Amino acid sequence: MDEFPHHIVFQKKTTTSDGLGGGMESWMDFFDTEAHVQPISGYSRIVAQAQETPITTRVYFPYTEKTMIPSQSRIVYGTKVLTPQSDPIDQGGLHEVLMVECYE
């Protein structure tokens, strides 16, 4: 089985000027990669709810220097939109795999 069988797109919120002093907000792709999108286990979901953290999904993807995720960002996975709740975490400290905790 492939370690990263899924494809995800990181998007950031941008504001485009409307020429009248205002702007329109939209989502712009800034990084796409292969990934492994994994819903958390039932037990982990209960623990997250008890701690009042809305984590539902963990997203693993190959290590890259592009690890800075803007505060107004999201991950698009197929028809799902995931909101990151953590900065990318280097799994094992080996600069091979990053993980981001998200909610749907």
N, C-alpha and C positions, 0 to 999 in steps of 0.2 A: 504494500500500500504506500502511496505517495505521502511524504511527511506533510506537505502543504497542498491538499487537494482542492482548495477553494481559491477564489479570486475576490479581492476586496479593493475598494477605492476610498481613500481618505479625502474628505472634502472640508473646506473652510468657508466660513461665512464672509462674504464680501459685500461692500456697499458701492453701488455704481451711481454716480451723480446723475440727476435728472435734468441738470442745466438750470434749475430754478432755485437752487439753494438746498434742495432736499436730495433724497437718494432712495434707491431701491435695493433691498437686501436680496441676495441670491447665494447659492452654493456653487463653489468652484472646485473642481478636482485639483489636488496638488500632489498626490502620490498614489500609485496603485501597485499592488504586489500580490504574489501568491500567499496563501495563508491557511491556517487551520482554525475554523470557527467552531467553538465548542461550548454548548450550553452547560452551565454549572450543574452539579448533581443536586438531587432533592435535598440532601443533608446540608450542602453548602448554601442552598437557597434559604433554608430555614434559619441558618446561622446569620446570613446576610440580612434577612428580615428582622431578626432579633436585634441586630446592631443598627438597624434602620439605614442600611446601605442598599441601594437598588441594583446591585450587581446581578445580571442574569446570564452573561456570556463572557467567555475569555477568548481573546483573539491572539493567536500565535502567528508570527511571521518572521522571515529571515532578518537577521541583524543588518542594519544599515546605519549610516551616519545621519540619515534623515529622521532622527528619533524625536525631534521637537514637534509636538502636536499643539497647534494653536488652541487657546481656551475655547473659542467658538468653532468647534470642529465636530465631525461625525464620520462614521464608517458606513459605507453602503456595501451590503452583501446581498446580491440578488435583489429581492423585493424588500428586504429588511433594512432598517436604518438603526444603527447602533450608536449610542452616545458614550464616548470614552469617560471613564471615571478615575483613571490613573494615568500617570506618565508611563511610557514604555518601560518595562522591567526586563533587564538582561537576565535571561534564565540561565542560572549556573555561572554567570560571570565570564562566559567563554566567548562572548561576541559572536554567537551563532544564531540564537533565537531570542526574539523579543516577545513580550506578552503585554496586552492591554486589557484591563477589566472594563466591561461596558454594561449598559442596560439597553433594552430594546424599547 
